[in-house]
Amino acid sequence: MAKTNLVIVESPSKAKTIGKYLGPDYEVKASMGHVRDLPKSKIGVDVERDFLPDYQPIKGKEDTIKDLKKAAKASQKVYLATDPDREGEAISWHLKELLDIPDEKTYRVTFNEITKRVVTESIAAPRAIDTNLVDAQQARRILDRIVGYQLSPLLWKKIRRGLSAGRVQSVATRLVVEREEEIRAFQTQEYWSLEADLSRIAPNVGAFKAQFHGKDKKIDLANEEQANAVMDAVSGTPFTVAKVKRQDKSRQPAPPFTTSTLQQEASRKLNMTPARTMSIAQQLYEGIDISGEGTVGLITYMRTDSLRLSDDALAQAKEFIHSRYGREYYPAQTRRFKTKSGAQDAHEAIRPSDVTLVPEDIRKDLTGEQYRLYKLIWSRFLACQMANAVYDSVSIDVESAGYLFRANHSSVKFSGFTAVYEEGKDEEEEVPQSPLPDLKEGERVELTGMKKDQHFTQPPARYTEATLIRALEEKGIGRPSTYAPTISTILNREYVVKEGKHLRTTPLGEVVTGLMLDKFNDIVDYQFTAQMEEKLDKVEEGAANWKQVLSDFYTDFDAELKKAEADLDGERIKVPDEVSEELCPQCGRNLVVKSGRFGRFLACPGYPECGFTMPLVVEMPGKCHKCGGRLVKRTGMSKKTGKQYTYYCCEHMNSKDAAQCDFMTWDVPVKDNCPVCGRTMFKKSGRGAKKPFCIHEDCSNFTPEEKRGGWKKPAEGETEEKKTATKKSAAKKTTSKKTTDKKTAAKKTTTRKTTKKAEG
């Protein structure tokens, strides 16, 4: 007998979760995402007929569509329960159109979180499909299709095949290109620092360090002469405490996660790509089997730009903080965060659906990635509702010869929200300072040493995935659902490459961006792109007609396209080789970067005369302690297993020049130098946080191999012992199996004899 109600969602896991919450009168099926779309083989949009889209069923989904159509026809009500955003609304609309579901049978429901309470409440209060949301999604889809399918062929003809362009991806590439140009144009400037070693005069000895500040105002020491002048002036001159400032400083917690901040923090803290972050978040949203709870949606919907939190969630957080941490850890007033202007604010911020599901308590039911991301979301939400952290801050100004030296120290007075969570940083923080002695104004202190250091200003850092997402968000480019696919696209097209955590543009990315800036300035213009997003938002609000938005855009775009084709007639733009510093060992020329089926590699530019190739070398932080050369990351192939491996070595390893060096290690160089000997430090490879260590035996900070962590190579005796133990274990298993087989065979023989006897 057919069930009276059909609920259609996108994924089987979501269907499984919702199916457990609804009664026997509901059948829950999955559409497996979109069921129809614009065709891949052609543009699929008739620009002459008011941008009429040619939607077609997606190939390979014939059985799914047939099954859904049959179930919808047999049901009295069809609940379309796709995701609560523009795309989810569009999927519901496509399902209604493709399955021929009458209006009177169609019910649209959305779930901000997949819990029993929210699912049952939403099913009880359905609505009609929001055509404004559908129109906004259609406008975006058609706009991107027009740009991609009309602009990409031009790139194929003028640069190389396989390239693509798009509204958001082209702007993202431009950001990375312009940052690279800033780095190249950067002029390094010298500056010096002075650090005074000071000590309280006995009997109450208390040593501390103070940094040169200036006089009444900050003074920058531009060269060594200026640094020496200050040192000469204070030499033999008494040091006196001029000012002691003590105060309590409080720090507020970060707001709950939006899509953008979740992707940024997961990149910083968990080393997850935006695409991977969203994939794992989708799993947490759709539901996980939890022991004793059943299938539970652990977080709210993960595509949002809102900081709003429901009253129920706030009340639950308050009760949890009171019971677990104490009343002093809850602020005097419930925290409510203001969503930035221009945000859609359609859904709550990302938060746990039930804060009492503590990550550690359900860890056994989650994969490693699910646990780490859930813990990040859970901790951030709980911390945002906790009291401020309070720090005891001390600042001491010491004066000598009219110059000021300043020492600062801050210690935790009340942990507040930091007991649960602290926000990650894009750049490394300063080294923590030692506590300061209890000095009084006017007190004399003794100078025990003075150190001067030369420094050079550094160019702006390259973008990471986290900082690029933040830049896109700040400029109003893209929306929560577009950040992850945008970064994946520019990496896949090799407009940008990832080196460590940083993104660097390639010559191909620069050539494409240059062409776009020259011929299609609107497409890569930051303000124009942001304004287009605002127009799409207006379509969603019902304040603009989606076809008019497309028409206004296409008029100018079509004219630019025709002019570009005329200007570039007969011309082909060459992408310059990306020249490396690696030399070909066969002919001595600089190797260049090439792309193949398996990614980027180094090749000799003298092909076909010289066909030398090698894996791509990635420069690492630090310097070789043997010869001062660069440290590089290389890959090799095992002759025994055929598997690829990674190692780190000096750039001159295996070279034929006079500077040949044999330094090689399996450990990863880090940018930190040893505080004792000043040489490059290393850490163990592998996932997770690893503590840096010094590998230099002549240094007092040297860390022996057995204390570095990670995998340890067994001693020769241990290896033989392990092999013997393995053989004994295998022999024991074989004997056990033979005994079992004999018993089974004997049992079968006895059974057959008994059967024959009975038959006789």
C-alpha positions in Angstrom: 0.0 0.0 0.0 1.4 3.4 -1.0 2.2 5.9 1.7 0.0 9.0 1.8 2.9 11.5 1.9 6.2 11.8 0.0 9.2 13.8 1.3 11.9 14.5 -1.2 15.4 15.6 -0.1 18.8 15.8 -1.9 20.9 13.1 -0.2 20.3 9.5 1.1 21.9 10.4 4.5 19.5 13.3 4.9 16.6 11.0 3.9 17.7 8.4 6.4 17.8 11.0 9.3 14.5 12.6 8.4 12.8 9.3 7.8 13.5 8.3 11.5 11.7 11.4 12.7 8.5 11.1 10.7 5.8 8.5 11.2 4.8 5.5 8.9 2.6 7.8 6.8 5.7 9.4 5.3 8.0 8.0 2.6 11.4 9.9 2.3 13.3 9.7 -1.0 16.5 11.4 -2.2 16.8 13.2 -5.6 20.6 12.9 -5.4 21.1 16.6 -5.9 19.9 18.4 -9.1 17.6 16.4 -11.4 17.8 18.8 -14.4 20.1 21.5 -15.6 21.4 23.4 -18.6 23.1 21.0 -21.1 26.8 20.6 -21.0 27.2 20.4 -24.8 25.9 23.9 -25.6 25.2 27.2 -24.0 21.6 26.2 -23.4 20.3 29.8 -23.1 18.4 31.6 -25.9 19.6 35.2 -25.5 17.3 36.3 -28.4 14.2 34.9 -26.7 14.3 36.7 -23.3 17.1 34.4 -22.0 15.0 31.3 -22.2 16.8 28.4 -20.5 16.8 24.9 -22.1 16.7 22.8 -18.9 17.2 19.0 -19.5 17.1 16.0 -17.3 20.6 15.2 -16.1 22.1 12.1 -17.8 22.4 9.0 -15.6 19.4 10.0 -13.4 16.7 8.4 -15.5 16.0 5.7 -12.9 15.9 8.2 -10.0 13.5 10.5 -11.9 11.3 7.6 -12.9 11.1 6.4 -9.2 10.4 9.9 -7.9 7.7 10.5 -10.5 6.0 7.2 -9.6 6.1 7.9 -5.9 4.8 11.5 -6.3 1.9 10.3 -8.4 0.9 7.8 -5.7 1.1 10.2 -2.8 -1.6 12.7 -1.6 1.0 15.3 -0.6 4.6 15.9 -1.8 6.9 17.7 0.6 9.9 19.2 -1.2 12.5 19.4 1.6 15.7 20.5 -0.2 18.3 22.8 1.4 17.1 26.2 2.7 18.9 28.4 0.2 18.5 29.7 -3.4 19.9 26.5 -4.9 17.7 24.3 -2.7 14.7 26.3 -3.7 15.6 25.9 -7.3 16.0 22.1 -6.9 12.5 22.0 -5.4 11.1 24.0 -8.3 12.9 21.8 -10.9 11.5 18.7 -9.1 7.9 20.1 -9.2 8.3 20.9 -12.9 10.0 17.7 -14.0 7.8 15.4 -11.9 4.6 17.2 -13.0 3.4 17.7 -9.4 0.2 19.7 -9.2 0.2 22.9 -7.1 -2.4 21.5 -4.7 -0.1 18.6 -3.9 3.1 20.6 -3.6 4.4 21.6 -0.1 7.8 23.3 0.4 9.5 22.8 3.8 13.0 23.7 5.0 15.1 22.6 8.0 17.6 25.0 9.5 18.7 22.0 11.6 17.8 18.4 11.2 16.4 17.5 14.6 13.1 15.8 15.5 11.6 19.1 16.9 12.5 21.2 13.8 11.6 18.5 11.3 8.1 17.9 12.8 7.5 21.7 13.2 8.5 22.4 9.6 6.3 19.6 8.2 3.4 21.0 10.2 3.9 24.5 8.6 4.7 24.1 4.9 4.7 27.0 2.4 4.7 27.5 -1.4 7.8 27.5 -3.5 9.4 31.0 -3.3 9.6 32.1 -6.9 11.9 35.0 -6.1 14.5 32.7 -4.7 14.2 30.5 -7.8 14.5 33.5 -10.1 17.6 34.7 -8.2 19.2 31.3 -8.7 18.2 31.1 -12.3 19.7 34.6 -12.9 23.0 33.5 -11.3 23.1 30.2 -13.2 22.4 31.8 -16.6 24.7 34.7 -16.0 27.6 32.4 -15.2 26.7 30.2 -18.2 26.8 33.1 -20.6 30.1 34.3 -19.3 31.6 30.9 -19.2 30.4 29.5 -22.5 31.0 32.7 -24.5 34.2 33.9 -23.0 36.0 30.5 -22.5 36.1 29.7 -26.3 37.9 33.0 -26.8 40.6 32.0 -24.2 40.9 28.6 -26.0 41.6 30.3 -29.4 43.9 33.0 -28.1 45.8 31.3 -25.2 45.2 27.5 -24.9 42.5 24.9 -24.7 40.9 23.9 -21.5 40.8 27.4 -19.9 37.7 29.0 -18.4 36.6 32.4 -17.1 33.8 33.4 -14.8 32.5 36.3 -12.8 33.9 35.2 -9.4 36.8 33.0 -10.4 38.3 35.7 -12.6 38.1 38.2 -9.7 39.6 35.8 -7.3 42.5 35.1 -9.7 43.0 38.9 -10.1 43.4 39.3 -6.3 46.2 36.7 -6.2 47.9 38.2 -9.3 47.8 41.7 -7.8 49.2 40.5 -4.5 52.1 38.8 -6.5 52.7 42.1 -8.3 52.9 43.9 -4.9 55.4 41.4 -3.7 57.6 41.9 -6.8 57.4 45.7 -6.6 58.2 45.8 -2.8 61.3 47.7 -1.9 62.9 46.3 1.2 63.9 48.8 3.8 66.5 48.3 6.6 65.7 49.0 10.3 67.3 48.2 13.6 66.0 47.2 17.0 67.6 47.5 20.4 66.9 45.3 23.4 68.2 46.2 26.8 68.8 43.5 29.5 67.9 45.1 32.7 68.0 43.9 36.3 66.6 45.2 39.6 69.3 46.2 41.9 69.9 43.8 44.8 68.6 42.5 47.2 65.4 42.0 45.2 66.9 40.7 41.9 64.6 40.6 39.0 65.9 40.5 35.4 63.8 41.6 32.4 64.2 42.8 28.8 63.0 46.1 27.4 62.7 47.2 23.8 63.8 50.6 22.5 60.8 52.9 22.1 62.1 56.4 21.4 61.5 59.6 23.3 58.1 61.2 23.7 57.1 59.6 20.4 58.2 56.3 18.8 61.5 56.5 16.9 62.4 54.1 14.1 66.1 53.3 13.9 66.8 53.3 10.1 70.5 52.2 10.2 73.3 50.9 12.4 74.7 54.4 12.9 71.4 55.5 14.6 71.4 52.4 16.7 75.0 53.0 17.8 74.2 56.6 18.7 71.5 55.5 21.1 73.8 52.8 22.6 76.6 55.4 23.1 74.2 57.8 24.7 72.9 55.4 27.3 76.3 53.8 28.0 77.3 54.7 31.5 74.0 56.6 32.0 71.7 55.4 34.8 68.4 53.7 33.9 65.4 54.8 35.9 61.8 53.5 35.9 59.9 56.5 34.4 56.4 54.9 34.3 54.6 51.8 35.5 51.1 51.2 34.1 49.0 48.4 35.4 45.5 47.7 34.2 43.0 44.9 33.5 42.3 44.3 29.9 39.3 42.3 28.8 38.9 40.5 25.5 35.6 39.6 23.9 34.9 36.2 22.2 34.6 36.0 18.5 31.0 35.7 17.1 29.6 32.3 16.0 30.6 30.9 12.6 29.3 32.0 9.2 30.2 30.0 6.1 33.1 32.3 5.4 34.6 32.3 8.9 34.1 28.6 9.3 36.1 28.0 6.1 38.8 30.4 7.3 39.2 28.9 10.7 39.1 25.3 9.5 41.9 26.3 7.1 44.0 27.9 9.8 43.4 25.4 12.6 42.6 22.1 10.9 44.4 22.6 7.6 41.2 21.7 5.7 40.5 23.1 2.3 37.2 25.1 1.9 35.8 22.3 -0.3 36.6 19.6 2.3 35.3 21.8 5.1 31.9 22.1 3.4 31.8 18.4 2.6 32.3 17.4 6.2 29.9 20.2 7.5 27.3 18.8 5.1 27.7 15.4 6.8 27.3 16.9 10.2 24.2 18.8 9.1 22.5 15.8 7.4 23.0 13.4 10.4 25.3 11.1 12.1 24.4 7.8 14.0 25.1 8.6 17.6 25.1 5.8 20.2 22.0 6.0 22.4 20.6 8.9 20.3 20.0 7.4 16.9 20.7 9.5 13.8 21.2 13.2 14.7 21.8 16.3 12.7 24.7 17.8 14.7 24.9 21.3 13.3 22.6 23.9 11.8 22.7 24.7 8.1 26.2 25.6 7.0 25.6 28.0 4.2 24.9 31.3 5.9 26.2 34.8 6.3 24.1 35.6 9.5 25.3 35.9 13.1 21.8 35.5 14.4 21.1 32.8 17.1 17.7 31.5 18.1 16.4 32.1 21.6 16.2 28.4 22.3 19.9 28.0 21.4 20.9 30.9 23.6 18.9 29.6 26.6 20.5 26.1 26.1 23.9 27.6 26.0 23.3 29.6 29.2 22.1 26.6 31.1 25.1 24.5 29.9 27.7 27.2 30.8 26.2 27.6 34.3 26.2 23.9 35.0 29.6 23.0 33.4 31.8 26.1 34.1 30.0 28.1 36.8 27.9 31.3 36.8 31.0 33.6 36.7 31.7 32.3 33.2 28.4 33.7 31.8 28.2 37.4 31.0 25.9 39.8 32.8 23.8 40.0 29.6 23.2 37.4 26.8 25.3 38.1 23.8 23.6 38.9 20.5 25.8 39.6 17.5 24.9 42.1 14.8 25.0 40.7 11.3 26.9 42.9 8.9 25.0 45.1 6.4 24.4 43.5 3.1 24.1 40.0 4.5 21.1 37.9 3.4 20.5 36.8 7.0 18.2 34.0 5.8 19.4 31.4 8.4 21.0 31.3 11.8 24.7 31.3 12.3 26.4 27.9 12.2 26.0 26.2 15.7 25.6 22.8 17.2 21.9 21.7 17.1 22.3 20.4 20.7 25.1 21.9 22.8 24.8 19.1 25.4 26.2 16.7 22.7 29.8 17.4 23.9 32.4 16.5 21.2 34.4 14.2 23.5 31.3 12.3 24.5 30.4 11.4 20.9 34.0 11.1 19.5 33.7 7.3 19.0 30.8 7.8 16.6 32.6 10.3 14.4 35.4 10.1 11.9 38.5 12.1 12.7 37.6 14.9 10.4 34.0 15.0 11.6 35.1 15.2 15.2 37.6 18.0 14.6 35.2 20.1 12.7 32.3 19.5 15.1 34.5 20.4 18.0 35.5 23.6 16.3 31.9 24.6 15.7 30.8 23.5 19.2 33.6 25.3 20.9 33.1 28.6 18.9 29.4 28.7 19.6 29.8 28.0 23.4 32.6 30.5 23.7 30.6 33.2 22.0 28.1 33.1 24.9 30.7 33.1 27.7 32.2 36.0 29.7 35.2 38.1 28.6 38.7 36.9 29.3 40.5 39.3 31.7 44.2 39.9 31.5 46.5 41.6 34.0 48.5 43.9 31.8 51.8 45.6 33.0 53.8 48.2 30.9 57.0 49.6 32.2 58.9 52.5 30.7 62.6 52.8 31.6 64.4 56.1 30.8 68.1 56.7 30.2 69.7 59.7 28.5 66.3 60.9 27.4 65.5 57.6 25.6 62.7 55.3 26.6 62.9 51.5 26.7 59.5 49.7 27.1 58.7 46.3 28.6 55.2 44.7 28.4 53.7 41.6 30.0 50.2 40.2 30.1 48.9 37.3 32.1 45.5 35.7 32.4 43.6 36.9 35.4 40.3 35.2 34.4 40.1 32.8 31.5 36.5 33.4 30.6 35.7 32.2 27.0 39.4 31.1 26.5 38.7 28.1 28.7 36.8 26.7 25.7 38.2 28.4 22.5 40.6 30.9 21.1 40.4 32.2 17.5 43.2 31.3 15.2 45.6 33.8 13.6 46.7 34.1 10.0 50.2 35.2 11.1 52.3 33.8 13.9 52.0 35.7 17.2 54.9 37.2 19.0 57.0 35.2 21.4 55.4 35.4 24.9 57.3 37.7 27.3 58.6 36.7 30.7 56.9 38.2 33.9 58.1 41.6 35.0 59.4 42.4 38.5 57.3 44.6 40.8 59.0 47.9 40.1 58.1 51.4 41.3 58.3 54.7 39.5 61.7 56.4 40.2 63.4 53.1 41.0 66.9 52.6 39.6 67.6 49.5 37.5 70.9 48.1 36.2 71.8 47.6 32.6 73.5 44.2 32.2 73.6 44.1 28.4 72.4 45.6 25.2 71.7 43.8 21.9 71.2 45.4 18.6 69.6 43.6 15.6 69.3 44.4 11.9 65.9 43.8 10.3 64.4 44.3 6.9 60.8 45.1 6.1 58.9 42.2 4.5 56.6 42.3 1.5 52.9 41.5 2.1 52.2 37.9 2.6 50.8 35.8 -0.2 47.1 34.9 0.2 46.2 31.6 1.9 42.8 30.1 1.2 41.6 31.6 4.5 42.8 35.2 3.7 41.5 35.0 0.1 38.0 34.0 1.3 38.2 36.9 3.7 39.2 39.3 0.9 36.4 38.1 -1.3 33.9 38.6 1.5 35.1 42.0 2.4 34.8 43.2 -1.2 31.3 41.7 -1.5 32.3 39.2 -4.2 30.5 35.9 -4.2 28.2 34.4 -1.6 28.6 31.7 1.1 28.0 28.9 -1.4 30.6 30.1 -3.9 33.8 30.5 -1.9 34.8 26.8 -1.9 34.1 26.0 -5.6 35.8 29.3 -6.7 39.1 28.4 -5.0 38.9 24.8 -6.3 38.4 26.1 -9.8 41.3 28.5 -9.9 43.6 25.8 -8.5 42.3 23.2 -11.0 42.8 25.5 -13.9 46.3 26.2 -12.6 45.8 29.9 -12.6 47.0 29.7 -9.0 49.1 27.1 -7.3 49.3 26.2 -3.6 52.8 26.2 -2.0 52.4 25.1 1.6 49.5 27.1 2.8 50.1 30.0 0.4 48.6 30.7 -3.0 50.8 31.9 -5.8 49.8 32.9 -9.3 51.3 31.2 -12.3 52.3 32.8 -15.7 49.0 31.3 -17.1 47.0 33.1 -14.4 48.8 36.4 -15.1 48.2 36.1 -18.9 44.5 35.3 -18.5 44.1 38.1 -15.9 45.9 40.6 -18.2 43.6 39.7 -21.1 40.5 40.0 -18.9 41.6 43.4 -17.6 42.3 44.7 -21.1 39.3 43.4 -22.9 36.6 42.6 -20.2 37.3 45.0 -17.4 33.7 44.8 -16.1 34.0 41.1 -15.4 37.1 41.4 -13.2 36.1 44.8 -11.7 35.7 44.4 -7.9 32.9 47.0 -7.6 31.0 45.8 -10.7 31.1 42.2 -9.4 29.9 43.2 -6.0 27.1 45.3 -7.5 26.0 42.3 -9.5 25.7 40.3 -6.3 23.5 43.1 -4.9 21.3 43.0 -8.0 20.8 39.2 -7.5 19.9 39.9 -3.8 17.3 42.3 -5.1 15.8 39.7 -7.3 15.6 37.4 -4.3 13.8 40.1 -2.4 11.4 40.6 -5.3 12.7 44.2 -5.9 14.2 43.5 -9.4 13.2 41.4 -12.5 15.8 38.7 -13.2 15.5 38.9 -17.0 16.0 42.6 -16.9 19.2 42.1 -14.8 20.5 39.7 -17.4 19.5 42.0 -20.3 21.4 45.0 -18.7 24.5 42.9 -18.3 24.4 41.1 -21.7 24.1 44.3 -23.7 27.6 45.6 -22.6 29.1 42.1 -22.4 28.2 41.2 -26.0 29.7 44.4 -27.3 32.9 43.8 -25.4 33.1 40.2 -26.7 32.7 41.3 -30.3 35.3 44.1 -29.9 37.8 41.7 -28.3 37.4 39.1 -31.0 38.0 41.9 -33.6 41.1 43.3 -31.8 42.6 39.8 -31.3 41.9 38.6 -34.8 44.8 36.4 -36.0 46.7 36.9 -32.7 47.7 34.2 -30.3 49.0 35.1 -26.8 52.0 33.1 -25.6 52.2 32.1 -22.0 55.8 32.5 -20.8 57.5 29.6 -19.3 57.7 29.5 -15.5 61.4 29.3 -15.1 62.8 27.6 -11.9 66.2 28.0 -10.3 66.8 24.3 -10.8 69.4 23.5 -13.4 69.2 20.6 -15.9 71.9 18.1 -14.9 72.3 17.1 -18.6 72.6 20.4 -20.4 72.8 23.0 -17.6 69.8 25.1 -18.7 67.2 26.3 -16.1 64.3 23.9 -15.9 60.8 25.2 -16.6 57.5 24.2 -15.1 55.2 22.1 -17.3 51.8 20.6 -16.8 50.8 17.0 -17.5 48.2 14.4 -16.8 49.5 14.0 -13.3 50.1 17.7 -12.4 53.0 20.1 -12.6 56.6 18.9 -13.1 60.0 20.3 -14.1 61.3 19.8 -17.7 64.3 21.0 -19.7 63.4 23.8 -22.2 65.8 22.2 -24.7 63.2 19.5 -25.7 63.5 17.5 -28.0 67.3 17.7 -28.0 67.2 17.3 -24.2 64.3 15.4 -22.7 65.2 15.6 -19.0 62.3 15.9 -16.5 62.0 15.7 -12.7 59.4 16.2 -10.0 58.5 19.8 -9.1 60.8 21.3 -6.4 59.1 23.4 -3.8 61.2 25.9 -1.8 60.8 25.5 2.0 61.5 28.0 4.8 65.0 28.2 6.4 68.5 27.6 5.1 70.8 24.7 4.8 73.1 24.6 7.9 76.0 23.1 5.9 76.3 25.5 3.0 73.6 28.2 3.5 71.7 27.2 0.4 67.9 27.0 0.0 66.0 24.1 1.5 63.7 22.4 -1.0 61.0 19.7 -1.0 61.4 16.9 -3.4 59.7 13.7 -4.3 61.1 10.3 -5.3 59.8 6.9 -6.4 60.7 3.7 -4.6 62.2 1.1 -6.9 60.8 -1.7 -4.7 57.2 -0.6 -4.1 56.7 2.0 -6.9 55.3 4.4 -4.3 56.1 8.1 -4.2 57.9 9.5 -1.1 58.8 13.0 0.0 62.0 14.3 1.4 63.7 17.6 2.2 67.3 18.6 1.1 69.7 21.3 0.2 69.1 22.8 -3.3 72.7 21.8 -4.1 72.1 18.1 -3.4 73.1 15.9 -6.4 74.1 19.1 -8.3 77.2 19.2 -10.5 78.3 22.6 -9.4 81.1 23.4 -7.0 78.6 24.0 -4.1 77.4 20.4 -4.1 75.9 19.6 -0.6 74.7 16.3 0.8 72.2 17.5 3.4 68.9 15.6 3.3 66.3 14.8 5.9 62.8 13.3 6.2 61.8 16.1 8.7 60.0 19.2 7.6 61.8 22.6 7.8 59.9 25.3 9.6 60.3 29.1 9.5 61.3 29.3 13.2 65.0 29.5 14.0 66.4 27.9 17.1 66.4 30.5 19.9 69.9 29.2 21.0 71.9 28.6 17.9 69.8 30.6 15.4 69.7 27.8 12.8 66.6 26.4 11.0 64.4 24.1 13.1 62.4 21.1 11.9 59.3 19.2 12.8 58.0 15.6 12.1 56.0 15.2 9.0 52.3 14.0 9.1 49.0 15.5 10.1 48.3 17.4 13.2 50.4 19.9 15.2 54.0 18.9 15.7 56.5 20.6 18.0 59.6 22.1 16.2 63.0 20.9 17.3 66.7 21.6 16.8 68.6 19.0 14.9 72.1 20.4 15.6 74.0 18.3 18.1 76.4 21.1 19.0 73.5 23.2 20.3 72.3 23.0 23.9 68.7 23.0 22.5 69.4 19.8 20.5 66.5 17.3 20.6 67.5 13.6 20.3 65.8 11.5 17.7 63.9 9.5 20.3 62.3 12.6 21.8 61.1 14.1 18.5 57.9 12.1 18.2 56.4 10.5 15.1 57.4 7.1 13.6 60.7 5.7 14.8 62.8 3.3 12.8 63.3 0.1 15.0 66.8 -1.0 15.9 68.3 -3.9 13.9 67.7 -6.4 16.8 64.2 -5.1 17.3 63.5 -5.7 13.6 64.6 -9.3 13.7 62.7 -9.9 16.9 59.6 -8.4 15.3 60.0 -10.6 12.2 60.4 -13.7 14.3 57.3 -12.7 16.4 55.3 -12.1 13.1 56.4 -15.6 11.8 55.4 -17.3 15.0 52.0 -15.5 15.0 51.4 -16.4 11.3 52.4 -20.1 12.1 50.1 -20.1 15.1 47.2 -18.8 12.9 47.9 -21.4 10.2 48.0 -24.2 12.8 44.8 -22.9 14.3 43.1 -22.7 10.9 44.3 -26.2 10.0 42.9 -27.6 13.3 39.6 -25.8 12.7 39.4 -27.1 9.1 40.1 -30.6 10.3 37.3 -30.3 13.0 34.9 -28.9 10.4 35.7 -31.7 7.9 35.3 -34.4 10.6 32.0 -32.9 11.7 30.8 -33.0 8.1 31.9 -36.6 7.6 30.1 -37.7 10.8 26.9 -35.8 9.6 27.0 -37.6 6.2 27.5 -41.0 7.9 24.6 -40.4 10.2 22.4 -39.3 7.3 23.2 -42.4 5.3 22.6 -44.6 8.3 19.2 -43.0 8.8 18.4 -43.4 5.1 19.4 -47.1 5.2 
